[in-house]
Amino acid sequence: MARRKTSPAEDVMDLVAMLPWWVGVLLAGLAYLALHHVASQPTAATVQPGQVGAIVTQTLWRTLASIGQYVLPILCLAGAAMSAWRRRERKQLICNVARSEAADALDGMSWQQFERLVGEGFRLQGYRVVETGGGGADGGIDLVLIKDGEKYLVQCKQWRAFRVGVEVVRELYGVMAAKGAAGGFVVTSGRFTDDARKFAEGRNVQLIDGTRLRALIKQAAGTTQQVPGRPAGVAPSATAPAAAAPSCPICTKAMVRRTAKRGANAGSEFWGCSGYPSCKGTLPIS
């Protein structure tokens, strides 16, 4: 999806909005302190011969800092507000899709909302998600996923009336090779052509259509719901059955318990797809 051209101020806000909201607030404070320090530097009372150029440069920097000490923090705070709003919107999108039984639950979204929904779905599976904005020199990649030190690329296609063809999958595969990604995902609210599915086979490219995406969102959202606390003094039932293994939200195969061997979650258990390594679907163990 092509993006409209933006101003430098919008670029700053968009960049800050990709960060957690509290980071934007922190950046606003640091920007004010740094620029205020520059703007408060005293002006030389006398100018010595040969110092005119340096004085002009210092005056220019002080002038820019005097303006920037207010403008840049405001942009950072605006970006922080956008970050908080987008985070809330992602959670709401997840809830709406997870609770909806309608087959067209994805059709009413804008392409921006669709990309945020997909990104949040992967976050719930334990991926670190970077929103690239797409449509640039990155080959149209919308999301970059990082998990256990490996990188995965995602293209989102919010096409309601079309089937995604093999050209899109072939393009993603080429970008994966160029960027050294471990795998990739093409996610659509519609369906894929048979040629697209055949091309993806054996290439570590996962195709997620609208039906599978809704199942992924519902399953990932369900695993994040906290179990209500047990009343004090009541012991857990010794005969309680073990939790049944869920189905993979990507390929629908049965999942198995695995233990992370590296990364920030090393030593912790999670559900991993039984089709690994051809499918790298995961879910947290609630």
N, C-alpha and C positions, 0 to 999 in steps of 0.2 A: 504494500500500500504506500503510495507516494505521500511524502510529508510536505507541507507548505514551508516556504522559507520563513525563518524567524529572525528577530533582531538579536543583537548581542545581549541585551537585558533578558530577553526570553530564554536565550541559551544558558545564561547563568542560573536562572530560576529552574529550568528543566534539569540542569546538572545537579543542583542542590536537592531537587525533588526526588532524585534517584537514591538519595541517602536517607537513613532514618531521620525522623523529624528533629530529634534532639541534637543530631550532628549539625543540622542547619542552624539551629539556635546558637550552638557553640561557635560555629563559623561566623555568625553575625557579630557576636561579642568580640571575637579575636580580630575581625576585620576593623571594627570600630577602634579598638585599642591601638592597633598598629598604625592605621591611617591618621588617627588623632595625634599620635606621637609625632608623625612627620609634619602634620599641619601646624603643630604648636612650636616648631623649631624657630628660634629668634632670627630676625633678619639682620644682616651685618650692618653696623652703623656707618661704616666707611668702606669704600671700595678702593682696593689697591690696584695699581696698573697691572694689567694682565689677568685680572680676576673677573672681568665683566662677563665672560662666557659662563664661568662657573656660577656666578650670582644669578644670571638669567635662568640657567638650568635649575638651580635650587628653588627659585621663585616659581617656576613652572610646576615643579613637583609639589611644592606646598599648596599651590592653587588647586591642582588635581586632587591632592589628598583632602583638602578642605571640603571639596564637593563629594569625593568618594567616601569619606567617613560617615556620611549619612545615606548615600545612594546604595552602596554595596551591602551594608547591613540590612537595609529594607528589602533588597532583592533576596538576600539569604533567608530572611524571615518569611518572605512570600513563598520561597521554595520549600521551606520547612512546613508551612501551612498546606501547600500542595501535597507534600509527602504524607502528612497526617490524613488529609482528605482521601488521597488515593488508597492508603492502607485501609481506611474504613470502607471505601467503596469496594475494594477487593474482597474483604470479608463479607460484605453484603451480597456481592455477586455470587460468591461461593454458597452462601446460605440460600439464596433464591433458587439456584440451579439444583442444589442438593434436596430442597424441599419440593420442588416442582415435579409433577408427574406428567406434564405435557411434553410431547415430542418436539415441540418448537420452542423450548425454553431458551435456546441460544439465538433464535432468529431476531429477537427484538433489540439485540445489542449493537452498539456501534463497533467499528473495528478496534478502537482504542480499548473499549470495555472488554472485548473478546480477548485481546492480548493480555490485559491485566488478569482476567479470569484464568487463562492458561498459565500465566506466571505464578499465580497464587496456588494453583493446583500442583505445580511442581514443587513449590515451597513446602507444601504440606507433605510431600514425599521425601523431604530432607535435602533437596537441592538448594544451593545458593543461586539466586536468579539475578542476572544483570539485564536490564531492559536497554537495548541498544537504540531503539527508536526506528530501526529498519530503514529501508529505502536509500541507504547511502553506499559507501564503498565496501561495505561488509557483505555484499551479495544479497541484500534483502533479508538478512537474518534479523529476527525480531527479539529473540531472547538467547542469552548464553547461560547455560547451566553448568555448575561446578559441583562435583561430588567426589569425595575420596581422591582428590587431586586430579581428576579427569574432567575434560571439557566436552560439553555436548551443545549442539546448535539446534535452534528451533525456528521454524518458519510457521507463522499463523496465517491461515487463509479463511477469512470469514465470508465464505461464499454460500449464499442461501439457495441459489437456483442452479448452480453449476457443480460439475464433478471435477475434482482436481486431477489434472493429467500428469503424464509421465515427465513432462518438461520441468515441472516444479521440483519433482523428486530428483531428477538428474542434476538440476542446478544446485540443490542442497548438497548432494553427494560431492560435487566438484568443489564447493566451498569447504566442506569437511576435510577433503584431502589437502586443500591449500592451507588451511589453518591448523592442521594436525589434530582435529577433533576426534575423540574416541567414538562418537556416535552422533546421531541426529534424529530429530522428530519433525514431522510435518503434521500440523494439527488443523483440522477444518471443522466447520459446523455442518458441512455437507457430506459428500462421499468421494471416494477415489475411483478412478477408472481401473479396469483390469490390468492394463499395461503398467500403470503406476505401481500397483501391488506386485506385479511380477518383477519389475525393476528393483524394488526395495528388498526383495528376498535375498538373504545372504550378504547384504551390504551394511548391516547394522544401522539401518534407517527404519525407524518405527513410524507407521502411519496410523494416526488416531483420527477416526471420523467422528461425526457428531454423536452417534450412539455410544461409541466407546468413551468419548470425552465425558458425557453425562455420567456414565458408570464410574469413571475414574474420579470425578469430582465428588460424587456421592460417597464412594468408598473412602477416599482420602479425608473428606470432611467428617465421616463417621468415626474414624480412628482417632481424631483429635478431641472428641468430646470426652470430658472428664467423667469418670464413674462417680455417682453420688457417694458421699462419705457414709461409712457404716456407723450406726449408733454405738456410742461408747459401751464397752462391756460385752459386745456381741462378737463372738469369734467367727471367722469364716467357716463355711460348711466344708467338712472334710470330704464330702461326696460330690462337691461341685465339679462338673465336667470341665476338662481343659478346653480353652477357646479353640474353635474350629479354624483351620487354616483358611484365610480368605483367598479369593481369586485375584490374579494379577490385574491391576487396573488398565494395563496396556495391551496384553495379549490374552487375558482371561484364563491362563493356565493356573494350576494350583501353586500356592506359594509355600515356601519352607522357611523355618527359622534359621537365620544366619547370624554370625557375630562379626562386627566390623573389626578388621585387623589393622587399619590405619586411619589417619585423619582425626578430626576433632572428636569423633564419636567412637574411637577405638575401644574395644572391649564391650560395647553395648550391643544388645540383640535387636534384630529387625526382621521383618518379613522380606524375603527375596524371591524373585521369580524362579521357578524350577527350570525354566528354559534358559537360564544364564549359561553362557555369555551372549547368546543371540538376542536375549531380551534382558534389559537391566532394570525392570520395574521393581520398585521397593515400596514398602509401607512401614510406618512405625508400629511397634507393638504397644497397644494401649494398656 
